[in-house]
Amino acid sequence: MNIPDDLAEALRNARHVAVLTGSGISAESGIPTFREAQTGLWERYDPQQLATPEAFDRDPELVWNWYTWRRELVERAEPSAGHLALVELETLVPDFTLITQNVDGLHGRAGSSRVLELHGNITRTKCSVEGVLVEKYEEDVTPPVCANCGAPLRPDVVWFGEVLPAGVMKDAASAARSCDLFLSVGTSSLVYPAAGLPYEALMHGATVVEVNPDETPLSAEAHYSLRGKAGDCLLALITTAFPS
Ligand code: OAD
């Protein structure tokens, strides 16, 4: 992969780098993306039946079991070359903000020190009424129930129609506004408010770089589009900007 000299220079000189990742970075860990033809989760399953509060009210057992399947998939997966490249990038720039739409926790497992998880984390469980995180629960009923109030437990993820965790979104937006280089990696750039972050960065004068094998709505606006897999592109970008 050929990295333009001026992009390598922009990364080398950046004081603050912000990165937004989507499910494409975990594709190389064997986790399915959402919208890709044939393999995407939303090609095979209906989000309205599985990823909304109404779906959970209607059939909590179905929703719980679907998330258990995904959680087991995530637990068996290993961080990809892309996750590991971002751990390295964090050590190479003065200020670094990692924002993800992914709920798989793989950035943290790879070793990234702080991750702004916009859509929650599938490995955490919370009470569906009190919203309180629950560490331990009996698995004799599906879904298990809250020991405190008896309400069904649910994954600590953001479903369609729900609001993103306010503090996390605020920190992400502030990083987008203050960074000088913004990387959008492995996301279709279709789901807001996350998809708005690179535009915030553009409006505030940052260099915006997209990493994706395919074109997205962001491609036309980004200063650079690196067409390839997250692992390959990020590695090429880092080794070109910071030759050892
Ligand atoms: P999508 O499935 O919409 O997009 C995945 C993107 O990853 C596509 O643009 C692919 O071209 C790209 N891709 C595939 N393999 C890749 C690779 N090896 N390296 C780099 N890119 C690759 O997934 P997201 O954009 O993450 O929200 O979806 C955003 C949100 O929609 C998700 O967080 C989820 C979903 O509904 C919630 O669940 C709230």
Boltz pocket constraint, residues with backbone or C-beta under 6 A from the ligand:
constraints:
  - pocket:
      binder: B
      contacts: [[A, 21], [A, 22], [A, 23], [A, 24], [A, 25], [A, 27], [A, 28], [A, 33], [A, 34], [A, 35], [A, 36], [A, 40], [A, 51], [A, 101], [A, 102], [A, 119], [A, 158], [A, 159], [A, 160], [A, 185], [A, 186], [A, 187], [A, 188], [A, 189], [A, 190], [A, 191], [A, 211], [A, 212], [A, 213], [A, 214], [A, 215], [A, 216], [A, 228], [A, 229], [A, 230], [A, 231]]
      max_distance: 6.0
